[in-house]
Amino acid sequence: MAQSESKVRFIQANFDDYQAGVAKLKPKYIRYPRVVSIETQVKCNAKCGFCPYPVSPRQGQEMSSDLFLKIINDLTAIPREHSFKITLCRINEPLLDKRLRYFHEVIAEKLPSSVPGFWSNGTMLRKGAFEWMSDHKGATLTISLNSVDEDEHRRLMGFGLKRVLPNLDYLHELVVAGKFLSTVILVAPFESDEQATKIDSYCSRRWPRFVVGIRPFFEWQGGSERGKVDRAASSSMVEKTQHAINFSCAQWYDLHILANGVVTKCCIDETGFEGNERFDSNRRHVLEIYGASASLRENLPDRSSVNGCETCFHLG
């Protein structure tokens, strides 16, 4: 496939249409979530400088299987005709959790209207370890590649490309042979136009059946400022993102749950509503917790007026 035919997209950077897109989500997701993410454990084999994991006080936390099943049972109250995306990741490498396949089997049985989104940093995509993902209809597999330059990849993620490239070559062979049917997306952060073009060209040439996505760096919220330095360095994108402070946020349609059971404000909130029983899925029905933020979805205020969102420029 020629490069011009590859499926390339710029993720989370459509500033012109974002606000209108958030408003369009309202009728479908005001009562039930658009995305549910569940962090089953806080364990990763990467040390990304833009991620809270290397310094997180939550390192090593693991959601009990009982709590996971409780959350899934709570979600069965969502009407069968309501489709939504579900993913089991956060600041972790999901495939390090040996329960991952079982958990997704539970989801497929109990939440048939959900669509799984798998994530990985690529290191664990070894033969025999992940092919089962393709059995889930409509699933996507997103891989944080982050760079195609050896030194830059090591700087960003703490390990070199040789731990990833053979796995991606094997995955691409499966896709070409029709043995892996899920859409595969490679994502990398935006640092410059030159860097983005380099990643696009390399990936489209080496893995033409994968989708390539570039997205801006973002600054983590909830007590962590990881990503702040990287975001500031990508100056051409920072100027655009400043406008986001006057937007409402699509994350208000999502439900994110940490390994300790605490619900967060959004996908880049590191600690969530820690210490607040109203947002603890151990104690409350998760759809009741989702309902607690209904006023944000009803009124769609500027994030500059919302406590905890007033310094965030991320288009989630």
WOCORBEL-V141210 format. One record per backbone hydrogen bond with DSSP energy under -0.5 kcal/mol. CO is the residue of the C=O (numbers start at 1). NH is the residue of the N-H. Records with the same first field share a line. If there is no record, write none. Layout:
CO: NH, NH
This chain:
2: 5, 6
3: 6
6: 8
7: 212
9: 11, 214
10: 13
11: 216
13: 15
14: 18
17: 21
18: 22
19: 23
20: 24
21: 25
22: 25, 26
23: 26
25: 28, 29
26: 30
34: 85
35: 255
36: 87
37: 257
38: 40
40: 63
41: 43
42: 60
43: 93
48: 51
49: 227
51: 54
52: 55, 56
53: 56
56: 59
58: 61
61: 42
64: 68
65: 69
66: 70
67: 71
68: 72
69: 73
70: 74
71: 75
72: 76
73: 76
74: 77
75: 78
79: 82
81: 83
84: 115
85: 36
86: 117
87: 38, 89
90: 92
92: 94
93: 96
94: 97
96: 98
97: 100
99: 103
100: 104
101: 105
102: 106
103: 107
104: 108
105: 109
106: 110
107: 111
111: 114
113: 84
115: 86
116: 118, 140
118: 142
120: 144
122: 125
124: 126
126: 129, 130
130: 133
131: 134
132: 135
133: 136
135: 137
136: 139
139: 183
140: 118, 142
141: 185
142: 120
143: 145, 187
145: 147
149: 153
150: 154
151: 155
152: 156
153: 157, 159
154: 158
156: 49
157: 47
160: 163
161: 164, 165
164: 167, 168
165: 169
166: 170
167: 171
168: 172
169: 173
170: 174
171: 175
172: 176
173: 177
174: 179, 180
175: 178
183: 141, 185
184: 211
185: 143, 187
186: 213
187: 145, 146
188: 215
190: 217
192: 191, 196
193: 197
194: 198
195: 199
196: 200
197: 201
198: 202
199: 203
200: 204
201: 205
202: 206
203: 207
207: 210
211: 186
212: 9
213: 188
214: 11
215: 190
218: 220
221: 270
225: 228
226: 220
227: 231
228: 232
229: 233
230: 234
231: 234
233: 235
234: 237, 238
235: 239
237: 241
238: 242
240: 243
241: 244
242: 245
243: 246
244: 247
245: 304
247: 303
249: 252
250: 253
251: 254
253: 34, 35
255: 37
256: 264
257: 39
258: 261
261: 281
262: 258
263: 273
266: 269
268: 221, 270
272: 274
273: 276
275: 277
276: 279
277: 280
279: 263, 281
280: 283, 284
285: 288, 289
286: 290
287: 291
288: 292
289: 292
290: 293
291: 294
293: 296, 297
294: 298
295: 299
296: 300
302: 305
303: 306
305: 307
306: 309, 310
309: 312
314: 316
